[in-house]
Amino acid sequence: MHPSPARVNESTGDLQVLVFGPQAHSVGTDRLHIADVHVPITASSLLSKISDAYPDLAASIGLSRIAINHQFAAPEQLISLDDEIALVGLISGG
């Protein structure tokens, strides 16, 4: 059996996630700090980590999306340490 090839750009670090509106108000900050994240990480896995690290956001996570570098991310999209990440909650308007 051959060893699997090493993944490129794997590392561990901290991610900063921008947060807005009611979600920012509920956690008292406009930036979430997610420590010791193994990257690349998928957008859906990051949502789970956010929910674990910030229980006050758990109820709204299901209605939220991750944006990476100003674009909404698919659940399986990979995030790296140098990406700009935002948690975008439910937006209503008229």
C-alpha positions as CSV (number, residue, x, y, z in Angstrom):
1,M,0.0,0.0,0.0
2,H,1.3,3.4,-0.9
3,P,1.2,6.3,1.5
4,S,-1.3,9.0,0.5
5,P,0.3,12.2,-0.9
6,A,0.6,15.1,1.5
7,R,-2.0,17.8,1.2
8,V,-0.8,21.1,0.0
9,N,-1.1,24.2,2.3
10,E,-2.4,22.3,5.4
11,S,-1.8,24.1,8.6
12,T,-3.4,25.2,11.9
13,G,-4.2,28.8,12.8
14,D,-6.8,31.2,14.0
15,L,-9.6,32.6,11.9
16,Q,-11.3,35.9,12.2
17,V,-14.9,36.0,11.1
18,L,-16.8,39.2,10.5
19,V,-20.3,39.3,11.9
20,F,-23.1,41.9,11.5
21,G,-26.4,43.1,12.8
22,P,-28.3,41.2,15.4
23,Q,-25.6,38.4,15.5
24,A,-22.9,40.9,16.3
25,H,-25.1,42.4,19.0
26,S,-25.8,39.0,20.6
27,V,-22.1,38.2,20.9
28,G,-21.0,41.8,21.7
29,T,-18.4,42.1,18.9
30,D,-18.2,42.4,15.1
31,R,-15.4,39.8,14.8
32,L,-15.4,36.2,16.0
33,H,-12.2,34.5,16.9
34,I,-12.0,30.8,16.1
35,A,-8.8,29.4,17.5
36,D,-6.7,26.4,16.4
37,V,-8.5,25.7,13.2
38,H,-7.1,23.0,10.9
39,V,-7.2,24.5,7.3
40,P,-8.3,24.1,4.8
41,I,-11.7,23.8,6.4
42,T,-15.1,23.7,4.6
43,A,-17.6,26.4,5.1
44,S,-20.1,24.0,6.7
45,S,-17.4,22.8,9.2
46,L,-16.6,26.4,10.1
47,L,-20.3,27.0,10.8
48,S,-20.2,24.1,13.3
49,K,-17.1,25.5,14.9
50,I,-18.7,28.9,15.2
51,S,-21.8,27.4,16.8
52,D,-19.7,25.5,19.3
53,A,-17.5,28.5,20.2
54,Y,-20.4,31.0,20.3
55,P,-23.5,29.3,21.8
56,D,-25.4,32.6,21.6
57,L,-25.3,32.2,17.8
58,A,-26.3,28.6,17.7
59,A,-30.0,29.4,17.0
60,S,-29.2,31.6,14.0
61,I,-26.5,29.5,12.4
62,G,-29.0,27.4,10.4
63,L,-30.2,30.6,8.8
64,S,-26.7,32.0,8.1
65,R,-24.2,31.6,5.3
66,I,-20.5,32.0,5.1
67,A,-19.0,34.5,2.7
68,I,-15.4,34.1,1.6
69,N,-13.7,37.1,0.0
70,H,-17.0,38.8,-0.6
71,Q,-18.7,35.8,-2.3
72,F,-21.2,33.4,-0.7
73,A,-19.6,30.0,-0.2
74,A,-21.0,26.6,-1.0
75,P,-21.0,24.3,2.1
76,E,-18.1,22.3,0.7
77,Q,-16.0,25.3,-0.3
78,L,-12.5,25.4,1.4
79,I,-11.3,28.2,3.5
80,S,-7.7,29.1,4.1
81,L,-6.0,31.3,6.7
82,D,-5.6,34.3,4.3
83,D,-9.3,34.4,3.3
84,E,-11.6,37.2,4.4
85,I,-14.5,35.4,6.1
86,A,-18.0,36.8,7.1
87,L,-20.9,35.2,8.8
88,V,-24.0,36.6,7.1
89,G,-27.2,36.1,8.9
90,L,-30.8,36.1,7.7
91,I,-31.5,39.4,6.0
92,S,-35.0,40.8,5.7
93,G,-36.2,43.8,3.9
94,G,-38.9,45.3,1.9
